[in-house]
Amino acid sequence: MDAISLKQLLYKIEKIKVGIIGDFCLDCYWELDSENSATSVETFKKIHQIKYQRVSPGGAGNLANNLKRLNVETIQTFGVIGNDSFGRELKHVLTAENIQTNHLFTQEKNWSTNTYIKPLLLNEEQERFDFGEFNILSSDIEEKILNGITDSLKSLDLFIINQQFKNGLHSNSFREKLSKIILENPDVPFLVDSRDFPSEYQGSIRKLNDYEVMFQFNNKLKPEIKFSFDDLKEKSLILASKYNKPLIVTRGSKGCLIIEDENIIQIPGLQIQGKTDTVGAGDSFLSGLSATYACEKDLSLGAQLGNLIASITIKKLNQIGTASPNEIKLNFEKSILNYQPDLAESIDRAVYLKNSNIEIVEPIPQNLNITHAIFDHDGTISTIRHGWEEVMQIVMYELITNGQNLIETEKLSLETEIDSFIEITTGIRTLEQMDGLKDLIIKYKNVPNDQIKDRFEYKKIYLTELMKSVKIKVKNLEDGNDKPELYAIKDVIPFLNTLHEKGITSFLASGTDEVEVKKEAKAMKYANVFNGGIYGARDSFDGDIKSFVMNNISKDMGQGNLKNTVVFGDGPVEIREGRKRGAITIGVASDEIKKEGIDAKKRQRLIKAGAHIIIGDYLEADKLIDLLNL
């Protein structure tokens, strides 16, 4: 999916009509006063003062709300509320969003509107109070709902079945009669999201999470118990075969699996930074999946949209979030896919080119016609700047803490956040990293506002420390005291010369300042092989230089992608950007100390970024050349 196809998809979604039967809930947030307390004069017990209350639809209501935020034309709801203030408020909130509630019936007895009371103290959720666990569906309300569904089906593009409460709406009788309606209407797609009854409602497409899949085979399984990816795939295939319908298995940040016609398709998840609130994430995912399937009948495309929507809503803390089309389009441009996390996290699963150490992460076409090559510099070719991460860690920690002594837990938390920040930003411009540093300085509040510097000043501080060792190495190279091989990944220089001799147009693109990159490449005596040019960061250019180079190549080739280009890099940025544009991506998971072999941490992040192939050095360049059909 690209930006244009996403825009077209969102436009088509505005024309669909969807029905939802399920457990409609009200989420009620109470913000508790943390400063003022009182004691009851009657009971002598503490009084919890509530500053304000806010409500939003939950359960099937959250799903309806997410669909409405996508501008779905018609959303019909089918369900039950109680004759209580929560039910009236839920119906009011849904109606205000132009969600149809004429089949959301009020049951007078034996029914409390499903409601979650969520007290918040200093933005942290406290113990919850739930209504609705003891509901009993009456026969007359059951009949009204089922008749409403039957009468409405012919006007709908898709029907979603939601089940969160084991008691209440989804009684034995109701499930049996709804299952009959599904089988009698094969032309209407039914999509089921059921916690407790996923094996029922035959004839429908099902969405389960990975734990729910494994629970079907071991009902004593606890959520905290881990299971292997291979076991999950095996069990998912069995369930899909049993259901005789497609199955979608969600895996959180690891994406999801689509099982259809005995095939498994892995849909990458998205890498998320910072604090998240996953409540309602499944509904957000389902809204994108179902809306896409309603208009395109494409589960893979729907899963991609669902992942994108969920990645937005989980960043909205202490609320059941939704995502608008504008938010979706904006976040799509910034989204970072999380490819093959299970393979990335286990080198034991690696598959290699025969008689080599070249890891094949994903098969590449055999008839390649490579004409262009793009190389990152530091860690991909050169080790002159080896150790920059450690320098940045020290500089960031000192600038963020501003001399303050942190307790051990705070120190560990900050160090972890800095490590994560450096890992995910490896390869982008230093100036952009300094923007992130400034954000962290503001967040931790150890530096007075009038002492916070701009990104240029922070960059100068960092480079002053880094360049102390770099300048010595470059001077030794220029004076002939050191040979280039001393600071090069093993056999990369002969490999670059071979590509040059074969007529490949090569580019060097680095996040380091351009003047420094050119100086270092010249000192290393390989500047001449980059006949496409040497590019680096420029303070006057407020963008990613690697994306800039890739876009220019794509335009020059006149095909809108990089299918005839290979990208080499040891950082996630160039791999991610190359993959996004259709290039073959070679992750160079180099050990910069030994200058050969694999760095396990690099391998992990390069696979997650989308590398097709992993190498640690260029010692097997002849096999790599054959593999790329050069």
N, C-alpha and C positions, 0 to 999 in steps of 0.2 A: 504494500500500500504506500502510495506517495501522497503529497499534499493535494494534488489535483483530484486523484481518485477519492481521497477522504472528503473533499468538498462536495464532490458529486454524490457520494454516499449519504452524507448528511442532508442533502437536498431531497433525495429519494425517500429518506426516512420520514420526512414531513408529510408524506402522502399516505402513510399506512394506518390501518385500523387494528387495534389489539384489544383482546379481552383478558382479564386476570381474575382467576378464582383463587382465594387463599385467605391466610390469617392476616387480616388488616389490623394493624396495631397503632397505638399512639405512643410516641416517645416524649416523655415529659421531663424536662431538665429543671432542677431547682438549684439556683445559685445561693449557697449558704453564706451568711455573714461571718467572716473569720475574725472580726475585730470586736464586735459587741456580743456579749452573752448575757443570758438572764436565767433565773430559776423560778419555776412555778411556785406561787405562794400556796397553792392547794396541794400539790404533790411533792414539792421540794425537789423535783427533777429538772434537769437542764432543758431549756427551751432552745430549739434550733430556729434561728431567725432566717427567713427566706427573703433575699433581696429582690429577686424577680423569678418569674417562671416563663419558659418558652417551650413550645411544643412543635413537633413535626411528625409526619406519618412514618410509621415503622413497618417492618415485615412486608407484606404485599403492598402496603401503602407507600413504602419507600421505593419499591420497584415501580409503582405507578408514577410517583413523583419524578424518578429518574427518567422515565420514558417521556413524561411531559416536558422536562427540561430539554429533551432532544427535539421538541416541537412536533412530536407524534400527533397526527391529526385527530384521532379518536382513541380514547382509552375508556373501556367499559369495565366497571368493577363488579364482582359478584362475591358476596360474603355476608357476614353477620356482625352487628354491633349490639351492645346492650342499651337499655333505656337508662342511660346515666350521662353525667356531664362529659365524661371522656369520649363516649360515643358521639355525642352531639358536636363536640369540638373536632373530632376526627372527620366527621362528615362535612363540617363547615370548611375545614382546611382543604380537603380534597375538592369540594365544589368550587372553592375560590380559585383553584388552579384549572378550572374547566375540565375536571375529570368526572366522568359520568358515574353517578351513585344511585341511580334508580333501582339497581339490583343489589344494593347494599342494605339488607333488611335489618330492622330492629326486632330483636327477640325480647319479649317482655319479662320472661322468667328464666331462671337457670342460666343466665348469661351476663357476664361482666365484660365490657369492652377490653380486649387484650391491650394492656397498658404497662409500659415500663417506666417506673418513677426513678430518675437518676439524680440523686443529690450530688452537687459539685462543690468542693471546698478547695479554693485556690486553684481552680481549673483541673483538679484531680477528681475523678469519679469515685464516689464512696459506695457503700453497700446499697444494692438496688432493691426496690420493692416492685413486685409483679402482680398484676391482676389478670385473671383469665384462665388459670391452670385447671379450674374445676368446672368449666363450661360443658353443658350437655345440649347438643343440637336437637331441636324439636322437629317432629315429622313434617309439620306444615311449612316451616321455614326451609327445610331441606327440599321439599317439593317446589316451592317458589323459586329457589336458586336454580335447581336443575331445569325447570321449565324455562327460566330466563336464559340459561345457557343455550338450550336447544333452539329457542326462537332467534337468538342473536348470531349463531355460528356462521350462517351464510353471508353475513355482512362483514365478517372479520378476516383479516389476512393471517392471523396467528392467535393461538390461545395459550396462555401461560397458567400452569398450576403451581401454586406456592403452598408449602406446608412447613410450618415451624413448630406448632403445638401438637403434641401427640393426642391430647384430648380436645374435644370441641368439634370443629367443622368436619374434619376428616375421619368421621366415624366409619365403622364397617359398612353400614348400609350406604352411606354417601359415596365411599370409594367404589363400591360395587356398581352403583348406578352411573357414576361418572365414567367409569371404565367402559361401560356399555355404550355411552354416548360417543366416546373416542373411537371405538371400533365401528360405529355406525356412520362416522364422518371422516373417512380416510382422506378426503381432499383438503381437510383443514389441518395444518400442522399444529400439534400440541407439544409444548415444551415443559417438562416437569423439573421442579427444584424441590425435592422432598427429603427432609431429614430422616424421617422414620419409616417411610413406605416407598423407597425408590424402586423396588421390584414390582410395584403395582402400577396401574394405569398403562397396561399393555397397549402398544401402538403409538407410544409417544417417544420423543427425543428426551433424553435425560441429562441433567447436569448434576454431577456429584463432585465433592472435593476429594482429595486423595485419601484422607482418613475415612470418609464414608465408603469409599470403594473397598478398602481393606477390612472395614468393619463388617461388610457383607459376608466375609469368609471367617471372621473371628469376632463374635459379638462380645468378647471379654477384652478386646483390645482397648488400651487407654490412649488418649490423644498424644501423650508425651512419648509413647513408644515409637522408635524409628523403624523404618522399613526400607528395603532397597528399591531403587528405581526399576530394576529388572523385575522384581516381584510385583511392583505396582503395574507395570506394563502387562505382565502375564495375567493378573487378575482383571485388569480393565478389558482385555481382549475376551476373557471368559464372559464377563458381564454383558458386553456388547453383543456377543454371539447369542447369549440367553435372551436378551431383549429384542434381538433382531431389528434393531434401530440404532442410529448413531448415538454415541455416548461422548459427553464432554467431561473431562476430569480437570478441575482447577487445582493449581499447586502454589497459590500465592505468588511471591516474587519469582518463582521458577516457571511461571507461565501456565500453560495447560496442554492437555493431550486431546486430540480429536480422533476418536476411533470410529471409522466408517468403512464398510465393506472389507473388514479384516485388515485394514491398514491403519497404522498409527502415524499421525502427523503431530510433531512437536511445535507448539506456538511459543516463541520466546516471551518471557515476562519482561518487566521493566525494572531497571535499577533505580532504587529510591533512596534518597539521602534525607537524614533528619528524622524527627519524631513523627510517628504515624498513629492513626486510630482506625483499625480495620473493621470496626462495627459497620455493617451495611455494605462492605466491599463486595460480597457475593451478589447482592441486589444490583449494585452498580455494574458489575461485570455482565450480569444477566440482561440488563437493559440494552447494552450494546450488542450482545449476542443475538437476542431475540429480535430487536429492531432491524438488524442487518439481515437476519434470516427471513424476516417477513417480506422484505423487498428484493433480496438477492438470492435467497436459498443457498447461501455460502457460509458454512460454519467457520471455516478458517478465517475468513475476512471478519466475521462477526466476533470471533474470539480476539482478534487484534484490536477491534474497536472497544470491546469489553475490557480488555487489559488497560487500554489507554484511559478509559473513564474511571476505572477503579484506582489507577495511579494518581488521579486528580483528587478523588473524594477522600482517600485515606490520609491526605495531607490536611484535611479540614478537621481539626481536633474538637472533641466534645460536641459533636453534632453528627447527624445523619446527612452526609453531603451529597450533592448532585453536581453535574458538570454541564455547562451550556456549550452549544456548538462553538462559540468563540473561544472558550477555555480549552476545548478539545483541539481546535486548530492550532492555538498558540502552544500548547503543551506537546503536540505532535512534533513540532519543529525542534523541541528541546529534549525529546524523549530518548532514553538510552536503553536499548534492548539488552536483555540478559540471555545470551545464547548458551545452550548446552551446559547448564550449571552442574549437572550430575557428573558429566565427563570432566569438566573443569576441576571439580573438587576431588577427583580420584584418578591419579595417574595410572592406576592399575587397569583402568578401562581403555587406555590408549591403544590405538591401532596404528601400525607403522607401515610405510612403504617397504616392500619386500627387501630384505637384506640391507636395511638402513636404519638410521635413527630419526628419519623424517616422519613426523606424526601426521597422519591424515585425519583431520577432524571431520571434514565433510568432503565427499568425492567432488572432484572438479572435472569439467569437460575434457575429453581427450583431444579434441580438434582445435585447441586454442591457437589463436593467431596474435600473440602478444607483440605490440609495437611500442608501448610506453611502460616505463618503470618509475615509480615514485618511492624514494627512500626517506625515512626519518634519519636523523643523524645520531644523536646521543643514545648509546646503548644498542643501536641498530648497526652502526658502522664504527663509531668512535667511542672510546672510553675516557677521553680527555676530561669530561665533566663527571666521571664516576664519583658518586657520593653526594650529588646535589640534593638528594632526598633528605639525607641526614642533616645537611646544612640548613635546608628549609625547615625541617622539624625543630631544630634548635632555635632558629630565628623566630619562627612563629610562636613557639612556646614562650620565649622571653618577651616578645612584644605583646602577646595576649595577657600574660600574667602581670606584666609591668612591675616585677619585683615582689609581687604578693606571694606569700607562702601558702600553698593549697594543702588541704588535708588529703590523705592518700587516695580516698575514693574520688575526690574532685580532680586530682592530678591524673589519675588513671583514665577518667572519663574524658578529660581534655586531650590527653595524648592519643586516645583511641579516635577521637573526632579529627584530630590533625592528621593522623595516619590515613584515615578513610578519605579525607579531603585530598591529600596528596596523591593517593592511589587513583582516585577517579578523575583527577585533573591532569595526570601525567600526559604530557604532549601538547597541552594548550599553551597559549602565550603566557609568559611570566606576569605580564600586566593583569591578565584575567585572574591568575592565581592571587595576585595582590588584592584584587577586588574582594575575593573570598576571605582573605586574611582580614581585611578591614571589617567585613561583616562579622567575623568571629570576635574581633576586638570590641565591636559595639555590643555584641550579644553578651559577652562575659563581664562587661562593665567595670573592668579594673583600670581603665584609662579614662581620665576626665575628658568630656566632650571637646573642650578647647585644645586638647593635646593630641587628638586623633589626626593623623596625617593623611595625605592623599595617596593614591596607588603608586604614583611616580616616586614619591619619597620612600615608600616601603620597598619598592623594587630596588632602589639605590642601596638601601641597607642590606638587603639580601645579596645582591650582586657583589657588594664590597667584600662580604665574607667568602662567597663562592670563588670569586676571581683570584683570590690569594694563591690558590694552588693551580688554577687554570693557566694563569699568566706564566708561571714557571715552566709548565709543560710545553706551552706553545713556544716559548723562548728557546728551550732546549732543542725542539724540533727545527726551528729556523736556523739555529747555529750549527746544526748537524750533530749535536751531542747525543740525541736520541733518534732512533729509527722509527718511521711511522708504524711498523708492525707492533711496537711496544704498546701503542694506544689503540689498536684496531682489533675488532672481533676476528677470530681466526679465519684466515683465507678470504676475507671480504674484499681486499684490494684486488687480488687476481680475478675474483668474481665480477667486480665492477668493470675491470678491463675487458673481460670476456663479453659482457653485455654490450660494451662500446664497440667491440670488433664485430659483433653480430648485427650492428645497425639499430639497436634498441635506443630510443630517445629516453634518456634518464634525467630525472629531476631530484634535487635535494631540497626537502622542505622541513624546516625545523621551527620549534616554538622559541628557540633561542634568538636573540637579536641578530638580524641579518649580517651586520658588519662583522660580528664575532664568528658566525658560521662560515662566512667566506674566508676569513682569516685562518680559521682552524682547518678548513678543507684544503686550503693552499699549503699550509704547513705540513699536512698529512700527504700531500702530493697526489691527490685524486680529484682536485677541482676540475681538471680538464675533461674528465669523463662525463660530467653532468652537462651534456650539450643542450639539455632543455632549460637549464638555469639552476641557480642556487637561490633559494628563498628563505627568509627568516622573518622574525617578528619585527614590526616597525611601529614606533609609537604613533606615527601619523596615520596608520591603518588600523581601524578599530574592528578587526575581524580575525577569524582563524585562518592563518596563512596556508594551512594544509587543505582546507576546504576551498580556498581561493585557487590554489594550483590545480586541484582536481576539477573544479568547475571550468577553468580555462581550457584544460585538456579536453574535457567533454565537449565544449563549444567548438574547439578546433577540429575535433573528429566529426562533428556534425551529426552525432547520433544520440545525444542526450544522456549517455551513460558512459561507463568506463569498462565495457566488456572486453576490450583489447588491452587493458592495463593491469599490471600487477603492482601491489602496494606492499612494501616491506616496512615493518615497524615493531618496536618493543613496547610501545604504549598503546592504550586503548583508543586514543583519539583518532590516529590515522587509520587504524584497523576498522573502527566504527564508521568513519566517514567513507572509507573505500568500499566497505561492504554495502553501505547505503546506496552507493552509486553504481553497484554492479561489478566492481573490480574483483579480481582474485586477490585474496589477502593472505600474506605470509607473516605470521607472528614470530618475531625473533625473540625468544625467551632466553636471552643471553645471560650467562653468569659473567658479570663485568670484571670480576676479580681474576678468574681463571681465563676469561676470554674464549671459553669453549664450554660446551655442555649446557644443560638446562637449569634455569632458575625456576623452581616450582611455583613461587608466588607470581612471577611474570606469566608463566604458562597459564595459570588459572585466570588471570584478568584478561589475557589475550583471547582465550577461548570464549569467555563471556562476552567480549567485545565483538566477536564474530569472525575470528581467524579461520580460514579454510585449512591452513597447514601450519604446523609449529616446527621451527628449527631452533637450535641453540647457537649455531655458528654456520660457517660456509664450507666446512671440511668435506661435505658431500655435494659440492656444487655441481658436479657432472650429473648426478642423479636428479638434482633439482632442476637442472636445465632440461633434461629429458622429460621430466614430469610436466614442465610448463610448455613443452613442445617448442623450445626456442631454437 
